[in-house]
Amino acid sequence: MARSSPDGRAIGAAVAYGRAFGPGAGLAVLEELDAAVLGDSPLVPSVRGDLLERAGLHAQASEAFTEAAARTRNKSERAVLHHRAELSLARVSKAR
């Protein structure tokens, strides 16, 4: 399904699957996406970060949000993504 739709609909499917069937299902949809078609869009690492965070994988989520922040040109979006990365790291520290 995801491979036939190289635009935001495929990313939306990952979000929908993650909400309906759990973060692992959403991550599986993301893995099917053709990275070459999506280029350096911040959407994929941003959605990956959200799904990883929902799965309780906070350190990996922080890395994904940091990658998304590096990819975006929008200053406000970058600030939000850096904030989410910091929050994820804080959750790692609390878990220890």
MMTF fields as JSON, N, C-alpha, C and O atoms, coordinates in Angstrom:
{
  "mmtfVersion": "1.0.0",
  "mmtfProducer": "UNKNOWN",
  "numBonds": 383,
  "numAtoms": 384,
  "numGroups": 96,
  "numChains": 1,
  "numModels": 1,
  "chainsPerModel": [1],
  "groupsPerChain": [96],
  "chainIdList": ["A"],
  "bondAtomList": [4, 2, 8, 6, 12, 10, 16, 14, 20, 18, 24, 22, 28, 26, 32, 30, 36, 34, 40, 38, 44, 42, 48, 46, 52, 50, 56, 54, 60, 58, 64, 62, 68, 66, 72, 70, 76, 74, 80, 78, 84, 82, 88, 86, 92, 90, 96, 94, 100, 98, 104, 102, 108, 106, 112, 110, 116, 114, 120, 118, 124, 122, 128, 126, 132, 130, 136, 134, 140, 138, 144, 142, 148, 146, 152, 150, 156, 154, 160, 158, 164, 162, 168, 166, 172, 170, 176, 174, 180, 178, 184, 182, 188, 186, 192, 190, 196, 194, 200, 198, 204, 202, 208, 206, 212, 210, 216, 214, 220, 218, 224, 222, 228, 226, 232, 230, 236, 234, 240, 238, 244, 242, 248, 246, 252, 250, 256, 254, 260, 258, 264, 262, 268, 266, 272, 270, 276, 274, 280, 278, 284, 282, 288, 286, 292, 290, 296, 294, 300, 298, 304, 302, 308, 306, 312, 310, 316, 314, 320, 318, 324, 322, 328, 326, 332, 330, 336, 334, 340, 338, 344, 342, 348, 346, 352, 350, 356, 354, 360, 358, 364, 362, 368, 366, 372, 370, 376, 374, 380, 378],
  "bondOrderList": [1, 1, 1, 1, 1, 1, 1, 1, 1, 1, 1, 1, 1, 1, 1, 1, 1, 1, 1, 1, 1, 1, 1, 1, 1, 1, 1, 1, 1, 1, 1, 1, 1, 1, 1, 1, 1, 1, 1, 1, 1, 1, 1, 1, 1, 1, 1, 1, 1, 1, 1, 1, 1, 1, 1, 1, 1, 1, 1, 1, 1, 1, 1, 1, 1, 1, 1, 1, 1, 1, 1, 1, 1, 1, 1, 1, 1, 1, 1, 1, 1, 1, 1, 1, 1, 1, 1, 1, 1, 1, 1, 1, 1, 1, 1],
  "groupList": [{"groupName": "MET", "atomNameList": ["N", "CA", "C", "O"], "elementList": ["N", "C", "C", "O"], "formalChargeList": [0, 0, 0, 0], "bondAtomList": [1, 0, 2, 1, 3, 2], "bondOrderList": [1, 1, 2], "singleLetterCode": "M", "chemCompType": "L-PEPTIDE LINKING"}, {"groupName": "ALA", "atomNameList": ["N", "CA", "C", "O"], "elementList": ["N", "C", "C", "O"], "formalChargeList": [0, 0, 0, 0], "bondAtomList": [1, 0, 2, 1, 3, 2], "bondOrderList": [1, 1, 2], "singleLetterCode": "A", "chemCompType": "L-PEPTIDE LINKING"}, {"groupName": "ARG", "atomNameList": ["N", "CA", "C", "O"], "elementList": ["N", "C", "C", "O"], "formalChargeList": [0, 0, 0, 0], "bondAtomList": [1, 0, 2, 1, 3, 2], "bondOrderList": [1, 1, 2], "singleLetterCode": "R", "chemCompType": "L-PEPTIDE LINKING"}, {"groupName": "SER", "atomNameList": ["N", "CA", "C", "O"], "elementList": ["N", "C", "C", "O"], "formalChargeList": [0, 0, 0, 0], "bondAtomList": [1, 0, 2, 1, 3, 2], "bondOrderList": [1, 1, 2], "singleLetterCode": "S", "chemCompType": "L-PEPTIDE LINKING"}, {"groupName": "PRO", "atomNameList": ["N", "CA", "C", "O"], "elementList": ["N", "C", "C", "O"], "formalChargeList": [0, 0, 0, 0], "bondAtomList": [1, 0, 2, 1, 3, 2], "bondOrderList": [1, 1, 2], "singleLetterCode": "P", "chemCompType": "L-PEPTIDE LINKING"}, {"groupName": "ASP", "atomNameList": ["N", "CA", "C", "O"], "elementList": ["N", "C", "C", "O"], "formalChargeList": [0, 0, 0, 0], "bondAtomList": [1, 0, 2, 1, 3, 2], "bondOrderList": [1, 1, 2], "singleLetterCode": "D", "chemCompType": "L-PEPTIDE LINKING"}, {"groupName": "GLY", "atomNameList": ["N", "CA", "C", "O"], "elementList": ["N", "C", "C", "O"], "formalChargeList": [0, 0, 0, 0], "bondAtomList": [1, 0, 2, 1, 3, 2], "bondOrderList": [1, 1, 2], "singleLetterCode": "G", "chemCompType": "PEPTIDE LINKING"}, {"groupName": "ILE", "atomNameList": ["N", "CA", "C", "O"], "elementList": ["N", "C", "C", "O"], "formalChargeList": [0, 0, 0, 0], "bondAtomList": [1, 0, 2, 1, 3, 2], "bondOrderList": [1, 1, 2], "singleLetterCode": "I", "chemCompType": "L-PEPTIDE LINKING"}, {"groupName": "VAL", "atomNameList": ["N", "CA", "C", "O"], "elementList": ["N", "C", "C", "O"], "formalChargeList": [0, 0, 0, 0], "bondAtomList": [1, 0, 2, 1, 3, 2], "bondOrderList": [1, 1, 2], "singleLetterCode": "V", "chemCompType": "L-PEPTIDE LINKING"}, {"groupName": "TYR", "atomNameList": ["N", "CA", "C", "O"], "elementList": ["N", "C", "C", "O"], "formalChargeList": [0, 0, 0, 0], "bondAtomList": [1, 0, 2, 1, 3, 2], "bondOrderList": [1, 1, 2], "singleLetterCode": "Y", "chemCompType": "L-PEPTIDE LINKING"}, {"groupName": "PHE", "atomNameList": ["N", "CA", "C", "O"], "elementList": ["N", "C", "C", "O"], "formalChargeList": [0, 0, 0, 0], "bondAtomList": [1, 0, 2, 1, 3, 2], "bondOrderList": [1, 1, 2], "singleLetterCode": "F", "chemCompType": "L-PEPTIDE LINKING"}, {"groupName": "LEU", "atomNameList": ["N", "CA", "C", "O"], "elementList": ["N", "C", "C", "O"], "formalChargeList": [0, 0, 0, 0], "bondAtomList": [1, 0, 2, 1, 3, 2], "bondOrderList": [1, 1, 2], "singleLetterCode": "L", "chemCompType": "L-PEPTIDE LINKING"}, {"groupName": "GLU", "atomNameList": ["N", "CA", "C", "O"], "elementList": ["N", "C", "C", "O"], "formalChargeList": [0, 0, 0, 0], "bondAtomList": [1, 0, 2, 1, 3, 2], "bondOrderList": [1, 1, 2], "singleLetterCode": "E", "chemCompType": "L-PEPTIDE LINKING"}, {"groupName": "HIS", "atomNameList": ["N", "CA", "C", "O"], "elementList": ["N", "C", "C", "O"], "formalChargeList": [0, 0, 0, 0], "bondAtomList": [1, 0, 2, 1, 3, 2], "bondOrderList": [1, 1, 2], "singleLetterCode": "H", "chemCompType": "L-PEPTIDE LINKING"}, {"groupName": "GLN", "atomNameList": ["N", "CA", "C", "O"], "elementList": ["N", "C", "C", "O"], "formalChargeList": [0, 0, 0, 0], "bondAtomList": [1, 0, 2, 1, 3, 2], "bondOrderList": [1, 1, 2], "singleLetterCode": "Q", "chemCompType": "L-PEPTIDE LINKING"}, {"groupName": "THR", "atomNameList": ["N", "CA", "C", "O"], "elementList": ["N", "C", "C", "O"], "formalChargeList": [0, 0, 0, 0], "bondAtomList": [1, 0, 2, 1, 3, 2], "bondOrderList": [1, 1, 2], "singleLetterCode": "T", "chemCompType": "L-PEPTIDE LINKING"}, {"groupName": "ASN", "atomNameList": ["N", "CA", "C", "O"], "elementList": ["N", "C", "C", "O"], "formalChargeList": [0, 0, 0, 0], "bondAtomList": [1, 0, 2, 1, 3, 2], "bondOrderList": [1, 1, 2], "singleLetterCode": "N", "chemCompType": "L-PEPTIDE LINKING"}, {"groupName": "LYS", "atomNameList": ["N", "CA", "C", "O"], "elementList": ["N", "C", "C", "O"], "formalChargeList": [0, 0, 0, 0], "bondAtomList": [1, 0, 2, 1, 3, 2], "bondOrderList": [1, 1, 2], "singleLetterCode": "K", "chemCompType": "L-PEPTIDE LINKING"}],
  "groupTypeList": [0, 1, 2, 3, 3, 4, 5, 6, 2, 1, 7, 6, 1, 1, 8, 1, 9, 6, 2, 1, 10, 6, 4, 6, 1, 6, 11, 1, 8, 11, 12, 12, 11, 5, 1, 1, 8, 11, 6, 5, 3, 4, 11, 8, 4, 3, 8, 2, 6, 5, 11, 11, 12, 2, 1, 6, 11, 13, 1, 14, 1, 3, 12, 1, 10, 15, 12, 1, 1, 1, 2, 15, 2, 16, 17, 3, 12, 2, 1, 8, 11, 13, 13, 2, 1, 12, 11, 3, 11, 1, 2, 8, 3, 17, 1, 2],
  "groupIdList": [1, 2, 3, 4, 5, 6, 7, 8, 9, 10, 11, 12, 13, 14, 15, 16, 17, 18, 19, 20, 21, 22, 23, 24, 25, 26, 27, 28, 29, 30, 31, 32, 33, 34, 35, 36, 37, 38, 39, 40, 41, 42, 43, 44, 45, 46, 47, 48, 49, 50, 51, 52, 53, 54, 55, 56, 57, 58, 59, 60, 61, 62, 63, 64, 65, 66, 67, 68, 69, 70, 71, 72, 73, 74, 75, 76, 77, 78, 79, 80, 81, 82, 83, 84, 85, 86, 87, 88, 89, 90, 91, 92, 93, 94, 95, 96],
  "secStructList": [7, 4, 4, 4, 7, 7, 1, 2, 2, 2, 2, 2, 2, 2, 2, 2, 2, 2, 2, 2, 2, 7, 2, 2, 2, 2, 2, 2, 2, 2, 2, 2, 1, 7, 2, 2, 2, 2, 6, 6, 7, 1, 2, 2, 2, 2, 2, 2, 2, 2, 2, 2, 2, 2, 6, 6, 7, 2, 2, 2, 2, 2, 2, 2, 2, 2, 2, 2, 2, 2, 2, 7, 7, 7, 2, 2, 2, 2, 2, 2, 2, 2, 2, 2, 2, 2, 2, 2, 2, 2, 2, 2, 2, 2, 2, 7],
  "xCoordList": [0.81, 0.0, 0.861, 0.642, 1.828, 2.63, 3.489, 3.707, 3.974, 4.852, 4.152, 4.791, 2.848, 2.123, 1.773, 1.254, 2.027, 1.636, 2.834, 3.067, 3.598, 4.853, 4.7, 5.704, 3.481, 3.313, 2.925, 3.133, 2.369, 2.005, 0.944, 0.795, 0.2, -0.81, -0.17, -0.729, 0.983, 1.667, 2.119, 2.045, 2.581, 2.991, 1.76, 1.812, 0.663, -0.596, -1.062, -1.629, -0.821, -1.188, -0.39, -0.921, 0.874, 1.707, 1.153, 1.107, 0.735, 0.15, -1.14, -1.356, -1.993, -3.275, -3.082, -3.747, -2.177, -1.905, -1.355, -1.705, -0.499, 0.064, -0.987, -0.906, -1.975, -3.049, -4.011, -4.469, -4.308, -5.3, -4.753, -5.438, -3.505, -2.959, -1.716, -1.118, -1.317, -0.138, 1.055, 1.115, 2.01, 3.151, 3.974, 4.54, 4.055, 4.814, 4.251, 4.998, 2.922, 2.279, 2.591, 2.852, 2.565, 2.903, 4.35, 4.663, 5.23, 6.653, 6.87, 7.721, 6.115, 6.239, 5.839, 6.471, 4.8, 4.385, 5.482, 5.791, 6.071, 7.15, 8.332, 8.954, 8.641, 9.768, 9.563, 10.531, 8.307, 7.995, 8.152, 8.233, 8.196, 8.267, 9.597, 10.642, 9.535, 10.729, 11.391, 10.897, 12.487, 13.173, 13.611, 13.632, 13.958, 14.404, 13.269, 13.503, 12.058, 10.913, 10.602, 10.23, 10.752, 10.42, 11.525, 11.291, 12.71, 13.812, 14.184, 14.184, 14.499, 14.957, 13.854, 14.125, 12.632, 11.494, 11.633, 12.065, 11.269, 11.299, 10.12, 10.088, 9.154, 7.949, 8.232, 7.717, 9.041, 9.276, 9.957, 9.458, 11.063, 11.659, 10.774, 10.835, 9.961, 9.052, 7.988, 7.726, 7.383, 6.384, 7.045, 6.473, 8.25, 8.969, 9.21, 9.032, 9.614, 9.833, 8.578, 8.629, 7.451, 6.195, 5.838, 5.436, 5.986, 5.665, 6.617, 6.19, 7.898, 8.87, 8.569, 8.693, 8.174, 7.818, 6.614, 6.594, 5.621, 4.43, 4.789, 4.132, 5.837, 6.286, 7.162, 7.553, 7.47, 8.31, 9.799, 10.612, 10.16, 11.576, 12.062, 12.296, 12.202, 12.43, 13.783, 13.866, 14.827, 16.132, 16.095, 16.603, 15.498, 15.382, 14.453, 14.69, 13.405, 12.489, 13.222, 13.033, 14.056, 14.825, 15.722, 15.832, 16.357, 17.214, 16.396, 16.839, 15.211, 14.365, 13.899, 13.909, 13.493, 13.073, 14.236, 14.047, 15.432, 16.608, 16.899, 17.248, 16.756, 16.941, 15.902, 16.236, 14.664, 13.601, 13.888, 13.695, 14.346, 14.663, 15.774, 15.738, 16.749, 17.855, 17.391, 18.004, 16.322, 15.838, 14.904, 14.771, 14.256, 13.277, 13.933, 14.961, 13.313, 13.788, 12.968, 13.327, 11.861, 10.946, 11.446, 11.573, 11.726, 12.308, 11.384, 11.844, 10.096, 9.141, 9.031, 9.008, 8.966, 8.896, 10.153, 10.083, 11.302, 12.573, 12.569, 13.031, 12.047, 11.991, 11.098, 11.448, 9.957, 9.045, 9.718, 9.633, 10.382, 11.038, 12.194, 12.383, 12.961, 14.039, 13.444, 13.992, 12.331, 11.669, 11.201, 11.369, 10.617, 10.169, 11.367, 11.274, 12.489, 13.701, 14.161, 14.534, 14.132, 14.539, 13.598, 14.047, 12.294, 11.326, 11.543, 11.448, 11.833, 12.092, 13.321, 13.322, 14.373, 15.59, 15.313, 15.854, 14.474, 14.139, 13.416, 13.589, 12.619, 11.912, 12.894, 12.679, 13.965, 14.991, 15.64, 15.847, 15.958, 16.605, 15.709, 16.195, 14.4, 13.472, 13.328, 13.083, 13.481, 13.309, 14.484, 14.365, 15.572, 16.772, 16.732, 17.663],
  "yCoordList": [-1.185, 0.0, 1.259, 2.148, 1.353, 2.561, 2.818, 3.976, 1.793, 1.991, 2.61, 3.289, 2.392, 2.93, 4.397, 5.017, 4.957, 6.319, 7.092, 7.108, 7.733, 8.353, 9.706, 10.36, 10.142, 11.446, 11.326, 10.285, 12.385, 12.419, 11.408, 11.105, 10.878, 9.875, 8.639, 8.041, 8.26, 7.083, 7.349, 6.467, 8.549, 8.906, 8.952, 8.534, 9.461, 9.475, 8.075, 7.849, 7.131, 5.734, 5.197, 4.453, 5.57, 5.123, 5.657, 4.945, 6.917, 7.515, 6.784, 6.428, 6.563, 5.898, 4.478, 4.066, 3.737, 2.372, 2.395, 1.549, 3.359, 3.47, 3.753, 3.244, 4.564, 4.875, 3.692, 3.387, 3.034, 1.955, 0.639, -0.076, 0.323, -1.012, -0.994, -2.041, 0.184, 0.301, 0.843, 0.755, 1.406, 2.051, 1.12, 1.565, -0.149, -1.098, -1.215, -1.326, -1.19, -1.268, -0.024, -0.12, 1.124, 2.361, 2.381, 2.828, 1.894, 1.83, 0.874, 1.126, -0.207, -1.151, -0.494, -0.732, 0.326, 1.042, 2.016, 2.126, 2.717, 3.656, 2.954, 3.495, 1.755, 1.004, 0.659, 0.478, 0.567, 0.232, 1.412, 1.221, 2.623, 3.797, 3.863, 3.486, 4.339, 4.501, 5.829, 6.895, 5.764, 6.969, 7.866, 9.087, 7.291, 8.087, 8.958, 10.083, 8.448, 9.213, 10.369, 11.455, 10.138, 11.156, 12.185, 13.245, 11.887, 12.828, 13.111, 12.214, 14.352, 14.717, 15.394, 16.251, 15.004, 15.553, 15.268, 14.183, 16.243, 16.001, 15.17, 14.777, 14.897, 14.186, 12.775, 12.37, 12.031, 10.639, 10.545, 9.817, 11.238, 11.113, 11.701, 11.25, 12.693, 13.255, 12.238, 12.047, 11.591, 10.559, 9.37, 8.788, 9.008, 7.907, 8.237, 7.384, 9.473, 9.89, 9.773, 9.305, 10.194, 10.106, 8.647, 8.315, 7.791, 6.367, 5.706, 4.906, 6.04, 5.486, 5.948, 5.182, 7.205, 7.739, 6.983, 6.636, 6.732, 5.992, 4.554, 3.949, 4.023, 2.665, 2.629, 1.552, 3.789, 3.839, 3.811, 3.637, 3.98, 3.972, 5.421, 5.948, 6.036, 7.471, 7.927, 8.992, 7.152, 7.551, 7.561, 8.489, 6.535, 6.484, 7.577, 8.151, 7.868, 8.941, 10.272, 11.065, 10.516, 11.753, 11.893, 12.974, 10.802, 10.823, 11.144, 11.915, 10.557, 10.801, 12.258, 12.878, 12.81, 14.21, 15.142, 16.158, 14.798, 15.606, 15.569, 16.589, 14.396, 14.277, 15.108, 15.802, 15.04, 15.816, 17.312, 18.062, 17.739, 19.154, 19.609, 20.724, 18.751, 19.096, 19.195, 19.898, 18.497, 18.483, 19.638, 19.998, 20.218, 21.256, 22.619, 22.918, 23.43, 24.803, 25.795, 26.966, 25.307, 26.145, 26.288, 25.302, 27.515, 27.785, 27.34, 26.759, 27.613, 27.227, 25.713, 25.158, 25.056, 23.595, 22.998, 22.028, 23.58, 23.105, 23.217, 22.313, 24.328, 24.525, 23.476, 22.937, 23.188, 22.177, 20.81, 20.075, 20.473, 19.167, 19.038, 17.978, 20.106, 20.073, 19.906, 19.185, 20.574, 20.449, 19.011, 18.47, 18.402, 17.012, 16.086, 15.128, 16.371, 15.566, 15.685, 14.692, 16.893, 17.11, 16.401, 15.797, 16.476, 15.798, 14.287, 13.63, 13.753, 12.311, 11.928, 10.911, 12.74, 12.457, 12.542, 11.762, 13.485, 13.613, 12.358, 11.946, 11.762, 10.532, 9.366, 8.468, 9.382, 8.351, 8.491, 7.497, 9.707, 9.947, 9.524, 8.968, 9.784, 9.419, 7.908, 7.393, 7.204, 5.756, 5.046, 3.884, 5.721, 5.095, 5.084, 4.595],
  "zCoordList": [0.0, 0.0, 0.0, -0.823, 0.898, 1.025, -0.2, -0.559, -0.841, -1.988, -3.179, -3.982, -3.314, -4.449, -4.258, -5.186, -3.13, -2.81, -2.276, -1.068, -3.157, -2.729, -2.04, -1.759, -1.763, -1.145, 0.325, 0.948, 0.865, 2.27, 2.667, 3.85, 1.691, 2.038, 2.653, 3.571, 2.159, 2.711, 4.14, 4.996, 4.392, 5.742, 6.648, 7.804, 6.112, 6.855, 7.204, 8.273, 6.294, 6.559, 7.744, 8.567, 7.83, 8.957, 10.274, 11.277, 10.253, 11.456, 11.815, 12.974, 10.821, 11.062, 11.587, 12.538, 10.971, 11.432, 12.852, 13.675, 13.134, 14.474, 15.525, 16.643, 15.174, 16.122, 16.271, 17.372, 15.151, 15.177, 15.717, 16.448, 15.349, 15.652, 16.516, 16.762, 16.981, 17.826, 17.067, 15.841, 17.803, 17.165, 16.286, 15.288, 16.629, 15.812, 14.408, 13.436, 14.307, 12.992, 12.166, 10.967, 12.799, 12.093, 11.645, 10.542, 12.505, 12.14, 10.967, 10.115, 10.919, 9.807, 8.495, 7.466, 8.519, 7.304, 6.889, 5.702, 7.843, 7.519, 6.866, 5.951, 7.334, 6.786, 5.313, 4.574, 4.888, 3.499, 2.55, 1.336, 3.085, 2.232, 1.493, 2.024, 0.28, -0.544, -0.177, -0.546, 0.537, 1.013, -0.133, 0.019, -1.268, -2.41, -2.941, -3.382, -2.9, -3.387, -2.44, -2.883, -1.154, -0.169, 0.024, 0.606, -0.453, -0.336, 1.102, 1.945, 1.373, 2.717, 3.531, 4.372, 3.272, 4.012, 5.502, 5.893, 6.336, 7.777, 8.264, 9.43, 7.399, 7.831, 8.33, 9.372, 7.598, 7.981, 9.347, 10.205, 9.593, 10.93, 12.033, 13.177, 11.706, 12.69, 13.101, 14.288, 12.114, 12.405, 13.096, 14.018, 12.651, 13.296, 14.772, 15.642, 15.045, 16.429, 17.266, 18.403, 16.714, 17.435, 17.733, 18.848, 16.738, 16.93, 17.93, 18.763, 17.845, 18.794, 20.219, 21.175, 20.339, 21.655, 22.223, 23.404, 21.382, 21.82, 22.211, 23.058, 21.585, 21.892, 23.143, 23.595, 23.698, 24.895, 24.601, 25.51, 23.34, 22.933, 22.839, 21.751, 23.992, 24.065, 23.512, 22.899, 23.714, 23.181, 21.651, 21.022, 21.061, 19.6, 19.097, 18.034, 19.843, 19.466, 19.428, 18.506, 20.426, 20.469, 19.247, 18.67, 18.858, 17.658, 16.409, 15.558, 16.3, 15.134, 15.092, 14.028, 16.239, 16.276, 15.937, 15.267, 16.396, 16.078, 14.581, 13.986, 13.977, 12.526, 11.776, 10.815, 12.208, 11.566, 11.682, 10.725, 12.851, 13.053, 12.113, 11.594, 11.899, 10.996, 9.541, 8.738, 9.21, 7.827, 7.475, 6.305, 8.489, 8.18, 8.01, 8.617, 7.173, 6.972, 7.793, 7.914, 8.353, 9.108, 10.543, 11.269, 10.935, 12.25, 13.394, 14.377, 13.261, 14.311, 14.418, 15.517, 13.278, 13.265, 13.879, 14.634, 13.554, 14.105, 15.629, 16.326, 16.139, 17.591, 18.253, 19.303, 17.649, 18.203, 18.206, 19.19, 17.115, 17.013, 18.006, 18.604, 18.181, 19.191, 20.593, 21.426, 20.838, 22.147, 22.383, 23.476, 21.361, 21.509, 21.737, 22.504, 21.074, 21.292, 22.742, 23.366, 23.267, 24.658, 25.629, 26.603, 25.364, 26.229, 26.224, 27.261, 25.053, 24.958, 25.756, 26.449, 25.665, 26.441, 27.943, 28.727, 28.331, 29.751, 30.238, 31.385, 29.384, 29.761, 29.909, 30.724, 29.124, 29.262, 30.633, 31.328, 31.02, 32.312, 33.473, 34.458, 33.365, 34.43, 34.565, 35.656, 33.451, 33.459, 34.149, 34.538, 34.293, 34.885, 36.352, 36.991]
}
